[in-house]
Amino acid sequence: MQVTSSVREPLVTGGKTVHDVTEDICRQVEGKPTKSWMMGMAISLATLGIGTYAVFMLLWDGIGVWGLNKTVGWAWDITNFVWWVGIGHAGTLISAILLLFRQKWRMSINRAAEAMTIFAVICAACFPGLHMGRLWVGFYWALPLPNTWGSLWVNFNSPLLWDVFAISTYFTVSLVFWYIGLIPDFASIRDRATNKISKAAYGVLSFGWDGAAKTWMRYESVALILAGLATPLVLSVHTIVSFDFATSVIPGWHTTIFPPYFVAGAIFSGFAMVLTLMLVTRKVFKLEDYITINHIELMNIVIIITGSIVGIAYITEFFIAWYSGVDAEQYAFINRATGPYWWAYWTMMTCNVISPQLFWFKNIRTNIAATFILSIIVNIGMWFERFVIIVTSLHRDYLPSSWAMFYPTFYDVGVYLFTFGLFFTAFLLFAKFFPVINMAEVKSIIKSSSLKSNK
Amino acid sequence: MESNKNFVLGIYDDEDVLLKAVTKVRESGVKIHEVYSPFPVHGLDEVLGYKRTRLPIAAFLFGLLGTTLALTMQTWMLGFDWPMIIGGKNFASIPPFVPVTFELTVLLSALGMVGTFMIVSDLKPYKKPRLMDIRITDDKHVMAIDLAKNKLTVDQIKGIIGDSGATEVNDKKFED
């Protein structure tokens, strides 16, 4: 029996019944693709096409086509990698951490957020692979596989190798978690399917699910333990990503604040991306009764909290650079704020520290247009955060004669576009062929939440 | 009569009615084959008298396997098979091995548990499910009674189910 406080806002509005949930979500899967979907797909595929050309040329000619130089050896590649991994974190936070805290509002957004996680991690993984120049050896050299040099094993002392394990584990566990949740919903679509192809396809996808109480009992146990495993996992992933920088001796990177600061930043940008995607999905698929203003407000509150943590981290970093008394460290930070990349630093400050504070106003955080614009601003800001950390720390190293600037080429932009094309193509396919809302979970709160609002 | 072929089904609209019905039907001495639901109903496993699943134990054991494998692999590779001087550190020191050990623990625990779940629940891509009622995956809860496993007559069972709050009482026959 579920009891919900009468003062709590209903999570599903419009007095939906259990059957309405099936109808509303399956309608998207069963119907013909809409015009807006086709347009979105066309744009995504065009972007993917341009990007694929850039990736091909990169692999053909080598990473010399990028704007990197002797001083700035990492720029857009690792910026984009960290940015995409960060975006992924919100999906796991919503599905795992909010499950452990029994936050039922996660139920109508977790499916799409987890899909976003998986696609974002795929996009992220492109960069470490591509920045090696020879993608094919990347897979082989990065794993502890027997080889003809000894075997000369991989270096388990290196954070870059920890990253290989962290990202691949994170991807696998997220995928499994997502798929387990999808099985009962695929069964719903299978049992409604009218044509042969979808009957067969969803029949295979649903793994012969029959809804038995015993299976549900095990399913819930599995979901809870996966959530328990995914929670430390997601925190470890961005911690390890931050180790790539924090364990180095580069001024501006060598700081102990990085792990918590990166994790907060990841959740911050991830929630912004969830909002960007959900606001569009909600509108196009008419899901206003499932993803309510209440949901949007709660996500915006997470954005204020994590945005403020990130803001405090920026200030702390600056303070500690001064307090450390290390000249190189002090210079790195002064150079960030006032050097040739001042514009990137202040874009980051404005987008990440100042703009989310607008969500303290209730009418802004419950306004859809304002939320949409701010969610994009946050993601621009978070991209600049990584750019600032990486490029401004590298471009003026210990030897003034080697100081340099980084200018992106077409191929830097092109490979970034490739991941955008990949991400949106995958997300649009998901939105069309997979149930975008976890039907089974939402159905379980209908009685305590939706029907109450009917009275 | 052959078992697992002839069923009486009680169809329920509401999960709270279902929970009470399960208790009531079991008290009347009817053996319930299984209850099928469109979503997880909390407390259903208790009223049906199911033992708690041992999947958490499987998860723990697979996790332990992951920890052991990861530590053994790293210590053997860098400590014994090909020791390398990296920054003058010990060949096999535990702290830098922690991240990879943690990741492999989580990976094996998750995959092992999910694999076990798939096997014990017989979930596989090519399986054709025996559906008691097509509406189970939509909005109906179904209580299935295997006639071969109950001594009561069909009419008695139907009477008990009907009294327990079921909105429909149906027969279901499987050919296979």
Interface residues (C-beta under 8 A of the other chain):
Chain A: M1 Q2 T17 V18 H19 T22 P144 G150 S151 L152 W153 V154 N155 F156 N157 P159 L161 W162 F165 A166 T169 T172 V173 V176 F177 I180 I183 P184 A187 S188 R190 D191 R192 G203 V204 L205 S206 F207 G208 W209 D210 G211 A212 A213 K214 T215 W216 M217 R218 Y219 E220 S221 V222 I225 L226 L229 A230 P232 L233 S236 I240 F243 M439 A440 E441 K443 S444 K447
Chain B: D14 E15 D16 L19 E34 V35 Y36 S37 P38 F39 P40 V41 H42 G43 L44 D45 L48 Y50 T53 L55 P56 A59 M73 Q74 M77 L78 D81 W82 M84 I86 G87 K89 P96 F97 P99 V100 F102 E103 L104 V106 L107 S109 A110 L111 M113 V114 F117 M118 V120 S121 D122 L123 K124 P125 Y126 K127 K128 P129 R130 L131 M132 I134 R135 I136 T137 D138 D139
